[in-house]
Amino acid sequence: MKNVKSFERHERKIQDVCITNNFNELFCELEHRREDEQKQKIEEMNGLVDEMDEKGFKSVFTIEQLNKIDKMIEEKALSWGNAILLLMHIGYFSALKFFFLFCFDTCSLRDRFEEKIIDENEKKKEEKNEQFLTDLCECFALLIEGSIPKKLLSIVVTRLLKVALKKEENEETQKEVEMPLFALSHIPGYYSIDKEPYLHEIKEIIEYHQEHQNLTRLAYQSAWQFLIHQLLQDESLEEVITNELHFSKEAARELEDLSKSVGWNRKEEENGRIEVHIIRRWLCNIDNYLTSCELWNEELAGLIASLVQVFQAARGRCQIIRNESVGALIIAARNGVEYEDILLKSRAVEVILEEIHPSTLNNEMVYHCLRFCFSISERLKEEENDEMFETKRKELKRKIFEQMEEEGYEDCIESFHEMFDFLNKKFYPKISLRITDYFLNI
């Protein structure tokens, strides 16, 4: 079995080298082709991009390669239309698979994009090519990872929201709306955008979909991601997100539907389908929501239950989804003793405790499970000034203690104690080295 896996890895490595070599050969041919021939080559290149792993992707799309594209545009060896055809696909692929393309932020091509967007936006109405400006904004938003000048940010957000507001319920419009929403979702969450230009529009997009189901799954998730990113900078959005738009209920339903449609029975390496990437994106949204929001409602219980469901569904099939779903549960365990009861009722505590037993020294999952257990222990050891909360805390502590005792938790944790330091050296962030930090005393 070991030899078979080794052979498969070797075959995959050879295949990856062939993909990147073929891409580079096609790229070198672009400069000396007519525009229609370039377009055909770029479509072939985009097909190769879809097959790249992260290492191959980053070996191809370097600052030198992006500067070369910039020079080709300047010398008119590559039209803007063909450049966008290539770069849009690169940005889409990079954003969807979490392949961060930081080199775009420092290349000359970025400056050319900024200048072009501003120039096109300032043209008179009769001279302006609306579709070209939209394409420029989508492409730029998908490629950027760092800071965006305020003026440019305003142009990009306004333009993309304008396109995303289309409501025709047909497949063509669905695809047309998907890209601007996806591009908006990629704008980093550390920007504080004035609510006036975007809040009404993004609420309208989300509410209309909730009633008419007019968006693709990726587009709907992207609309939420854009709004959750704003929550990171503006806590006044808590009421809108939690009680008006019902984030917990919507995210729970989407996760449950996606986990049923993803085809978990495939081999892990075949789970590169879009459903897996959308699940990852929802999990990222949930992380940010649980980290930033302190306004909870009863719908949170369903969200936690959906995380447990995804965690279990991905067992043995997609490790990255498992890691990220337990990561969200860790944030939930840290951020409020008032809903540790939800973690108990949703079977999160039970499922995590069950997971620890078959884990081994090199198993990343035991590390995540230890972080979860430590987070619950840490929260339940805190004393509350409010007598009602203190009574509730003691009762929760007793219930979780009994659950841990039933699962043989204490013996299991003690058996892992010798490897805590090893796990800290292998993974990040660190877990406590003191074994008593993982126990509850009642």
C-alpha positions as CSV (number, residue, x, y, z in Angstrom):
1,M,0.0,0.0,0.0
2,K,2.9,2.4,0.9
3,N,4.6,1.7,-2.4
4,V,1.3,2.4,-4.3
5,K,0.9,5.8,-2.6
6,S,4.5,6.6,-3.2
7,F,4.1,5.8,-6.9
8,E,0.9,7.9,-7.1
9,R,2.7,10.9,-5.6
10,H,5.6,10.5,-8.0
11,E,3.1,10.3,-11.0
12,R,1.3,13.4,-9.7
13,K,4.7,15.3,-9.4
14,I,5.5,14.4,-13.0
15,Q,2.1,15.5,-14.1
16,D,2.4,18.8,-12.3
17,V,5.7,19.6,-14.0
18,C,4.2,18.8,-17.4
19,I,1.2,21.1,-16.7
20,T,3.5,24.1,-15.7
21,N,5.8,23.5,-18.6
22,N,2.9,23.4,-21.1
23,F,1.6,26.6,-19.6
24,N,4.9,28.4,-19.9
25,E,5.3,27.2,-23.5
26,L,1.9,28.6,-24.4
27,F,2.6,31.8,-22.7
28,C,5.9,32.3,-24.6
29,E,3.9,31.8,-27.9
30,L,1.4,34.6,-27.1
31,E,3.6,37.5,-28.1
32,H,3.9,36.5,-31.7
33,R,0.2,35.6,-32.4
34,R,-2.8,37.4,-33.9
35,E,-5.5,38.4,-31.3
36,D,-7.8,35.6,-32.3
37,E,-4.9,33.1,-32.0
38,Q,-3.9,34.5,-28.7
39,K,-7.5,34.0,-27.4
40,Q,-7.4,30.4,-28.4
41,K,-4.0,29.9,-26.6
42,I,-5.3,31.6,-23.5
43,E,-8.3,29.3,-23.4
44,E,-5.9,26.4,-23.4
45,M,-3.8,28.1,-20.7
46,N,-6.9,28.6,-18.6
47,G,-7.6,24.9,-18.9
48,L,-4.1,24.1,-17.6
49,V,-4.6,26.5,-14.7
50,D,-7.6,24.4,-13.5
51,E,-5.3,21.4,-13.1
52,M,-2.5,23.2,-11.1
53,D,-1.8,22.5,-7.5
54,E,-0.7,25.5,-5.3
55,K,3.0,24.9,-5.8
56,G,2.7,24.8,-9.6
57,F,0.3,27.8,-9.6
58,K,2.8,29.9,-7.6
59,S,5.8,28.8,-9.7
60,V,4.1,30.1,-12.8
61,F,2.4,33.3,-11.6
62,T,5.4,35.2,-10.3
63,I,6.1,38.9,-10.2
64,E,8.3,38.5,-13.3
65,Q,5.4,36.8,-15.2
66,L,2.9,39.5,-14.2
67,N,5.3,42.3,-15.2
68,K,5.8,40.6,-18.5
69,I,2.0,40.7,-19.1
70,D,2.1,44.4,-18.2
71,K,4.9,45.0,-20.8
72,M,2.9,43.1,-23.4
73,I,-0.1,45.3,-22.8
74,E,2.0,48.5,-23.0
75,E,3.6,47.4,-26.3
76,K,0.2,46.3,-27.6
77,A,1.5,42.8,-28.0
78,L,-1.5,41.7,-25.9
79,S,-4.9,43.3,-26.0
80,W,-6.7,44.3,-22.9
81,G,-9.5,41.9,-23.8
82,N,-7.2,38.9,-23.9
83,A,-5.2,40.0,-20.9
84,I,-8.5,40.1,-18.9
85,L,-9.5,36.7,-20.2
86,L,-6.3,35.3,-18.8
87,L,-6.1,37.3,-15.6
88,M,-9.7,36.9,-14.7
89,H,-9.3,33.2,-14.7
90,I,-6.1,33.4,-12.7
91,G,-7.8,35.6,-10.1
92,Y,-10.9,33.4,-9.9
93,F,-8.9,30.2,-9.5
94,S,-6.6,31.8,-6.9
95,A,-9.5,33.2,-4.8
96,L,-11.6,30.1,-5.0
97,K,-8.8,27.8,-3.8
98,F,-7.2,30.1,-1.3
99,F,-4.0,30.4,-3.4
100,F,-3.0,33.9,-2.3
101,L,-1.3,35.8,-5.2
102,F,0.6,38.4,-3.2
103,C,3.0,39.2,-6.1
104,F,0.2,41.2,-7.9
105,D,0.3,43.8,-5.1
106,T,3.9,44.8,-6.0
107,C,4.0,44.3,-9.8
108,S,3.7,47.0,-12.4
109,L,0.6,45.4,-13.7
110,R,-1.3,46.5,-10.6
111,D,-0.4,50.2,-11.3
112,R,-1.7,49.8,-14.9
113,F,-5.0,48.4,-13.6
114,E,-5.5,51.2,-11.2
115,E,-4.8,53.9,-13.8
116,K,-7.1,52.2,-16.4
117,I,-10.0,51.8,-13.9
118,I,-9.8,55.4,-12.9
119,D,-9.5,56.6,-16.6
120,E,-12.4,54.5,-17.7
121,N,-14.6,55.6,-14.8
122,E,-14.0,59.3,-15.5
123,K,-15.0,59.0,-19.2
124,K,-18.3,60.7,-20.3
125,K,-21.3,58.4,-20.4
126,E,-21.4,58.2,-24.2
127,E,-17.7,57.3,-24.3
128,K,-17.7,54.8,-21.4
129,N,-17.5,51.0,-22.1
130,E,-19.6,49.7,-19.2
131,Q,-18.7,46.1,-19.7
132,F,-15.0,46.8,-20.0
133,L,-15.1,48.8,-16.8
134,T,-16.9,46.0,-15.0
135,D,-14.4,43.5,-16.3
136,L,-11.5,45.6,-15.1
137,C,-13.0,46.0,-11.6
138,E,-13.8,42.3,-11.3
139,C,-10.3,41.3,-12.4
140,F,-8.6,43.8,-10.1
141,A,-10.7,42.8,-7.1
142,L,-9.9,39.1,-7.6
143,L,-6.1,39.7,-8.0
144,I,-5.6,42.2,-5.2
145,E,-4.5,40.9,-1.7
146,G,-3.3,44.1,-0.1
147,S,-4.4,47.8,0.3
148,I,-6.6,49.6,-2.2
149,P,-6.7,53.4,-2.5
150,K,-10.0,54.8,-1.1
151,K,-11.0,56.4,-4.4
152,L,-10.4,53.2,-6.3
153,L,-12.1,51.1,-3.7
154,S,-15.2,53.2,-4.0
155,I,-15.3,52.8,-7.8
156,V,-14.8,49.1,-7.7
157,V,-17.5,48.4,-5.0
158,T,-20.0,50.7,-6.6
159,R,-19.5,49.2,-10.1
160,L,-19.7,45.6,-8.9
161,L,-22.8,46.1,-6.7
162,K,-24.5,47.8,-9.7
163,V,-24.1,44.6,-11.8
164,A,-24.9,42.3,-8.9
165,L,-28.3,43.9,-8.4
166,K,-29.7,42.3,-11.6
167,K,-32.6,40.1,-10.6
168,E,-33.7,38.2,-13.7
169,E,-34.2,34.6,-12.7
170,N,-32.4,32.8,-15.5
171,E,-29.2,30.9,-15.8
172,E,-27.5,33.6,-17.9
173,T,-28.1,36.4,-15.4
174,Q,-27.1,34.0,-12.5
175,K,-23.6,33.6,-14.1
176,E,-23.4,37.3,-14.9
177,V,-24.1,38.2,-11.3
178,E,-21.9,35.5,-9.8
179,M,-18.6,37.0,-10.8
180,P,-19.0,40.6,-9.4
181,L,-20.3,39.1,-6.1
182,F,-17.4,36.7,-6.0
183,A,-15.0,39.6,-6.7
184,L,-16.5,41.7,-4.0
185,S,-16.1,38.9,-1.5
186,H,-12.4,38.9,-2.2
187,I,-11.9,42.5,-1.1
188,P,-9.9,42.1,2.2
189,G,-11.9,42.4,5.4
190,Y,-9.7,45.0,7.0
191,Y,-11.2,47.8,4.9
192,S,-13.8,50.0,6.6
193,I,-16.2,51.0,3.8
194,D,-18.9,53.7,4.5
195,K,-22.2,51.9,4.9
196,E,-24.1,54.3,2.6
197,P,-22.7,53.1,-0.7
198,Y,-23.2,49.3,0.0
199,L,-25.4,48.3,2.9
200,H,-28.8,48.9,1.2
201,E,-27.7,47.1,-2.0
202,I,-26.1,44.0,-0.3
203,K,-29.2,43.6,1.9
204,E,-31.4,43.8,-1.1
205,I,-29.3,41.1,-2.9
206,I,-29.4,38.8,0.1
207,E,-33.1,39.3,0.9
208,Y,-34.2,38.9,-2.7
209,H,-32.3,35.6,-3.0
210,Q,-33.9,34.4,0.3
211,E,-37.3,34.9,-1.3
212,H,-36.7,34.0,-4.9
213,Q,-33.5,31.8,-4.9
214,N,-32.1,33.7,-7.9
215,L,-28.4,33.3,-7.1
216,T,-25.9,30.5,-7.5
217,R,-24.5,28.9,-4.3
218,L,-21.2,30.7,-4.8
219,A,-22.8,34.0,-5.5
220,Y,-25.0,33.8,-2.4
221,Q,-22.1,32.8,-0.2
222,S,-20.0,35.7,-1.7
223,A,-22.7,38.3,-0.9
224,W,-22.6,37.1,2.7
225,Q,-18.8,37.1,2.7
226,F,-18.6,40.7,1.6
227,L,-21.0,41.7,4.4
228,I,-19.3,39.6,7.1
229,H,-16.0,41.3,6.1
230,Q,-17.6,44.6,6.9
231,L,-18.6,43.3,10.3
232,L,-15.0,42.9,11.2
233,Q,-14.7,46.7,11.1
234,D,-18.2,47.8,12.0
235,E,-20.0,46.1,15.0
236,S,-23.1,48.1,14.3
237,L,-23.9,45.5,11.6
238,E,-24.5,42.8,14.2
239,E,-28.3,43.5,14.3
240,V,-28.7,43.5,10.6
241,I,-26.6,40.3,10.1
242,T,-28.1,38.3,13.0
243,N,-31.7,39.4,13.4
244,E,-32.7,40.9,10.0
245,L,-30.8,38.7,7.5
246,H,-30.5,35.6,9.8
247,F,-26.9,34.6,9.1
248,S,-26.9,31.6,11.5
249,K,-30.0,30.1,9.9
250,E,-28.9,30.7,6.3
251,A,-25.3,29.5,6.9
252,A,-26.6,26.3,8.6
253,R,-29.0,25.5,5.7
254,E,-26.3,26.1,3.1
255,L,-23.8,24.0,4.9
256,E,-26.3,21.1,5.3
257,D,-27.3,21.3,1.6
258,L,-23.7,21.5,0.4
259,S,-22.6,18.6,2.6
260,K,-25.3,16.4,1.0
261,S,-24.4,17.3,-2.6
262,V,-20.6,17.3,-2.5
263,G,-20.2,13.6,-3.1
264,W,-18.1,12.7,-0.1
265,N,-17.7,9.1,-1.4
266,R,-15.1,10.2,-3.8
267,K,-11.4,10.1,-2.9
268,E,-10.1,13.1,-1.0
269,E,-8.0,14.3,-3.9
270,E,-11.1,14.3,-6.1
271,N,-13.0,16.6,-3.8
272,G,-11.6,19.6,-5.6
273,R,-15.2,20.3,-6.8
274,I,-16.7,23.7,-6.3
275,E,-19.0,22.5,-3.4
276,V,-15.9,21.8,-1.3
277,H,-14.5,25.3,-1.9
278,I,-17.9,26.9,-1.1
279,I,-18.0,24.9,2.2
280,R,-14.6,26.2,3.0
281,R,-15.7,29.8,2.3
282,W,-18.8,29.4,4.5
283,L,-16.5,28.0,7.3
284,C,-14.3,31.1,6.9
285,N,-17.5,33.3,7.1
286,I,-18.6,31.5,10.3
287,D,-15.1,31.9,11.9
288,N,-15.3,35.7,11.3
289,Y,-18.9,35.9,12.5
290,L,-18.3,34.0,15.7
291,T,-15.1,36.0,16.3
292,S,-16.7,39.4,15.7
293,C,-20.3,39.1,16.8
294,E,-21.6,39.2,20.4
295,L,-25.3,39.4,19.5
296,W,-26.6,35.9,19.4
297,N,-30.1,34.5,18.9
298,E,-31.7,31.0,19.1
299,E,-30.6,30.3,15.5
300,L,-27.0,29.8,16.6
301,A,-27.8,26.3,17.9
302,G,-28.6,25.2,14.3
303,L,-25.4,26.7,13.0
304,I,-23.3,24.8,15.6
305,A,-25.2,21.6,14.8
306,S,-24.4,22.1,11.1
307,L,-20.7,22.5,11.9
308,V,-20.8,19.1,13.7
309,Q,-22.6,17.6,10.7
310,V,-19.9,18.8,8.2
311,F,-17.1,17.7,10.6
312,Q,-18.6,14.1,10.7
313,A,-19.5,14.0,7.0
314,A,-15.9,14.8,5.9
315,R,-14.3,12.1,8.1
316,G,-11.9,10.1,6.0
317,R,-12.8,12.1,2.9
318,C,-11.6,15.7,3.2
319,Q,-9.2,16.6,5.9
320,I,-9.0,20.3,5.3
321,I,-12.8,20.6,5.8
322,R,-12.5,18.6,9.0
323,N,-9.7,21.0,10.3
324,E,-11.7,24.1,9.4
325,S,-15.0,22.9,10.9
326,V,-13.4,22.0,14.2
327,G,-11.6,25.4,14.0
328,A,-15.0,27.1,14.0
329,L,-16.1,25.0,16.9
330,I,-13.0,26.1,18.8
331,I,-13.9,29.7,18.2
332,A,-17.5,29.0,19.4
333,A,-16.1,27.3,22.6
334,R,-13.9,30.4,23.3
335,N,-16.4,33.2,22.7
336,G,-19.1,32.8,25.4
337,V,-19.9,30.5,28.3
338,E,-23.6,31.3,27.7
339,Y,-23.7,28.9,24.7
340,E,-21.5,26.0,25.9
341,D,-24.9,24.3,26.4
342,I,-25.3,24.5,22.6
343,L,-22.0,22.7,22.1
344,L,-23.3,20.0,24.4
345,K,-26.8,19.7,22.8
346,S,-25.4,19.8,19.3
347,R,-23.1,16.8,20.2
348,A,-20.0,18.9,19.5
349,V,-18.4,17.9,22.8
350,E,-19.3,14.2,22.4
351,V,-18.1,14.1,18.8
352,I,-14.8,15.8,19.6
353,L,-14.2,13.5,22.6
354,E,-14.9,10.4,20.4
355,E,-12.3,11.8,17.9
356,I,-9.5,11.9,20.4
357,H,-9.4,8.2,21.1
358,P,-8.2,6.8,17.7
359,S,-5.8,9.7,17.2
360,T,-2.1,9.1,17.0
361,L,1.1,11.1,17.6
362,N,1.3,12.5,14.1
363,N,-2.4,13.1,13.7
364,E,-3.2,16.8,13.3
365,M,-6.8,16.2,14.4
366,V,-5.8,15.4,18.0
367,Y,-4.1,18.8,18.1
368,H,-7.4,20.5,17.1
369,C,-9.4,18.4,19.5
370,L,-7.1,19.4,22.4
371,R,-7.5,23.0,21.5
372,F,-11.3,22.6,21.6
373,C,-11.2,20.8,25.0
374,F,-8.8,23.5,26.4
375,S,-11.1,26.3,25.1
376,I,-14.1,24.8,26.9
377,S,-12.2,24.2,30.1
378,E,-10.8,27.7,30.0
379,R,-14.2,29.3,29.6
380,L,-15.9,27.2,32.2
381,K,-13.2,28.0,34.8
382,E,-14.1,31.7,34.6
383,E,-16.3,33.0,37.3
384,E,-19.3,35.2,36.5
385,N,-20.4,38.1,38.7
386,D,-24.0,37.6,37.7
387,E,-25.5,34.9,40.0
388,M,-27.8,33.5,37.3
389,F,-24.9,33.0,34.9
390,E,-22.7,31.5,37.6
391,T,-25.4,29.0,38.4
392,K,-25.7,28.1,34.8
393,R,-22.0,27.8,34.4
394,K,-21.8,25.3,37.3
395,E,-24.5,23.2,35.8
396,L,-22.8,23.2,32.4
397,K,-19.6,22.3,34.0
398,R,-21.2,19.3,35.7
399,K,-22.8,18.1,32.5
400,I,-19.6,18.4,30.4
401,F,-17.6,16.8,33.2
402,E,-19.9,13.8,33.2
403,Q,-19.7,13.6,29.4
404,M,-15.9,13.7,29.6
405,E,-15.9,11.1,32.3
406,E,-18.2,8.8,30.3
407,E,-15.8,9.0,27.3
408,G,-12.7,8.2,29.3
409,Y,-11.4,11.7,28.6
410,E,-9.0,11.9,31.5
411,D,-7.0,8.8,30.7
412,C,-6.9,9.7,27.1
413,I,-5.5,13.2,27.7
414,E,-2.9,11.9,30.1
415,S,-1.8,9.4,27.5
416,F,-1.2,12.3,25.1
417,H,0.6,14.5,27.6
418,E,4.1,13.6,26.5
419,M,3.4,14.7,23.0
420,F,2.0,18.2,23.8
421,D,5.3,19.8,23.1
422,F,5.8,17.9,19.9
423,L,2.3,19.1,18.7
424,N,3.2,22.7,19.5
425,K,6.4,22.5,17.4
426,K,4.5,21.0,14.5
427,F,1.3,23.1,14.5
428,Y,0.2,26.7,15.1
429,P,-1.1,28.3,17.3
430,K,0.3,26.7,20.5
431,I,-1.7,24.7,23.0
432,S,-1.1,24.7,26.8
433,L,1.6,22.3,28.1
434,R,0.0,22.0,31.5
435,I,-2.2,18.9,31.7
436,T,-4.4,20.4,34.4
437,D,-5.6,23.1,32.0
438,Y,-7.6,20.4,30.1
439,F,-9.5,19.1,33.2
440,L,-12.7,20.4,34.9
441,N,-13.1,20.0,38.6
442,I,-16.5,20.2,40.1
